[in-house]
Amino acid sequence: MALELNLTKNTNDAIQGTLGKYYARVEYKGTMGLRDLATHMHHHNTAFSKGIITGVLNDMVDCIKELALLGYVVKIDDLGLFKATVESNGLTLEQGAKITAGRGTQRTDEELAANIAVQQFAVGAVKLIMQASGETTIENMNRDASLAFTSKTKALVKSLTGNDSDAPSLTPNPSPTGEGSGNSGGGSLTPDPSPTGEGSGNSGGGGNGDDEPNEN
């Protein structure tokens, strides 16, 4: 069974040379919750019931969050590394400034100029990220993925080009765009921001983020 793709026309001219080009987007079939995942796993001839699998998965989620908030990196082999990171605020460290490790909004220069003693918060937000490892790295995902256009996209290609779309083929390793190299987050030429909001390079949580300023 293939990972199906749609083509979306880019109407954003933020990146030179991308306006008017079509970019592939995954056609998602739905969202699988923990119960759905447990049912799927149960049908893989496991000896455990759906109820037991659901309970174990729920406990795993709770424990990953708990350990991440204690500063541990939790590694699930062949899935990823789970860890907490922060969106940090820029702090002004001057005589009389009041600094806390807590969460809050970024203080503006105007606020600090009016009152340097106004409370400054080191963190804007705390979040959990996942960095792929083992079988879920880009190299292995490229190796295992089978790609195909949806029927709608096949019709679109036919109407605009007069030709049928080619049969799915494996991504070269390395490819001209840098795909298949095994370097997480690299090689994407998808416009950012793109018409659908994809292509930022941050999905999947591959970044560190600890030292990044909060741009929100």
C-alpha positions, -999 to +999 in steps of 0.1 A: +000+000+000+014+034-011+017+067+006-006+088-016+002+123-027-016+153-039-001+182-058-007+218-046+001+249-066+023+274-047+009+309-047+035+323-023+064+342-038+085+343-006+111+319-022+125+329-056+117+304-083+088+286-065+058+307-075+034+288-097+051+254-092+033+224-078+045+206-047+036+172-033+015+169-002+006+137+017-030+127+014-038+117+050-064+091+055-073+100+090-061+101+126-054+069+145-058+072+183-043+049+209-074+026+208-071+024+170-034+017+173-040-010+199-066-026+176-042-026+147-015-041+169-039-068+182-046-078+146-009-085+140-013-119+157-001-106+191-010-126+222-021-095+241-057-082+241-067-048+228-074-037+264-039-047+276-022-030+247-042+002+252-033+003+289+004-002+281+003+026+255-015+050+278+011+043+306+039+048+281+026+082+271+023+093+307+057+080+316+074+097+286+059+130+296+069+125+332+105+116+325+108+144+298+097+170+323+124+157+347+150+164+321+155+129+307+157+120+270+135+090+264+147+067+236+122+043+220+144+022+198+135+025+161+110+052+168+127+083+183+142+103+211+116+122+231+126+152+251+113+184+266+126+217+251+117+254+257+110+284+236+131+310+253+126+347+258+154+372+254+163+385+288+179+419+296+203+414+325+210+448+339+213+461+375+179+460+392+164+435+367+142+407+381+146+374+364+127+341+369+130+307+354+092+306+350+070+309+320+056+342+307+055+366+277+086+383+263+090+418+279+094+446+253+122+471+253+096+498+261+084+479+292+119+475+305+129+511+297+099+522+318+106+498+346+137+476+347+123+458+378+093+444+359+094+406+361+112+389+332+104+353+323+131+330+309+107+307+291+078+314+267+066+278+264+076+242+272+071+215+246+078+179+238+097+171+207+106+138+190+138+132+170+136+102+147+161+073+153+167+039+139+140+027+115+123+062+114+153+082+102+149+099+068+172+073+052+151+043+064+118+060+057+130+067+021+140+031+018+107+017+029+082+043+014+061+035-017+047+066-033+018+071-056-005+100-067-041+101-057-067+096-085-075+133-083-038+142-088-034+118-117-063+135-134-048+169-127-014+159-142-032+145-173-053+176-178-023+200-175+004+180-193-015+158-216+005+129-203-001+102-176+020+105-145+048+081-143+047+050-121+061+054-086+099+051-084+124+051-055+140+083-045+177+084-055+201+081-026+214+108-025+190+127-047+194+161-063+174+177-036+193+161-007+166+135+001+177+101+011+209+113+027+198+104+062+202+139+075+170+147+093+152+178+082+174+185+052+170+188+015+134+201+013+127+226-014+091+231-003+084+268+001+082+280+037+057+293+044+039+271+018+002+274+008-007+245+032+017+255+060+039+225+054+076+225+046+089+244+076+114+217+084+103+216+120+077+189+118+088+157+135+106+177+162+140+171+148+153+205+161+169+213+194+151+245+201+167+251+235+187+282+225+162+296+200+144+329+207+107+328+210+093+343+178+057+340+188 
